[in-house]
Amino acid sequence: MSKVALLFSGGPDSTSLLYDLLDQGHEVITFTFNAGEFEAEAERRHAKATAEKLGVENHFVDILPTLQALYNDSAPVVMRKVVFNTVKPFGSGIAIALAASAAICKGAEKLYYAVHKGDSYPDNKPQYFELLSKAITMEQGGKKFEVVAPYLEMSKAEVMQRGIDLGMDVDATWSCAVSSSAECGACEPCKDRVEAKRLIKVPA
Ligand SMILES: [Zn+2]
């Protein structure tokens, strides 16, 4: 058993990965960031509830004021999603760097990130995570730290199935990227969620 960290949005992908890591016997520290997205409040709620249910540490960190000051922009900051086409440069790197730094301080040796085959980000490549791992390890004077994206070769439906097999309730996760109160059913993450549920025959 080792201590690991997880970027945890409270969505079905990162929730599946949380169940997976616990099943593998890891102690998991989860990080949930608020960058001001429409779904941030729903993500906070779902991440907190799941973390409490599973008895894992969850750190909800409001990074919005810092990011708005950095970009001199009062709009929500999109770091990891392509829904609005306004993702900040190196956004995933910023989220990973923040979580990795905190993870190391808490004694974790790995940071997990639940991107999958259907996430069409240009940085959704094994080499990207290998390079980040190398950079962090170098900065740590050679003490190994890994950024791990274990679902890169799996579809969203396969990831969801993995979570369900391990006890995840899909309805206890959040996907919608345009609301924190009711899932719209029409945005890209909502459509992906509905399609994944249809493929693995989860009741809608
Ligand atoms: Zn939606």
Boltz pocket constraint, residues with backbone or C-beta under 6 A from the ligand:
constraints:
  - pocket:
      binder: B
      contacts: [[A, 175], [A, 176], [A, 177], [A, 178], [A, 179], [A, 182], [A, 183], [A, 184], [A, 185], [A, 186], [A, 187], [A, 188], [A, 189], [A, 190]]
      max_distance: 6.0
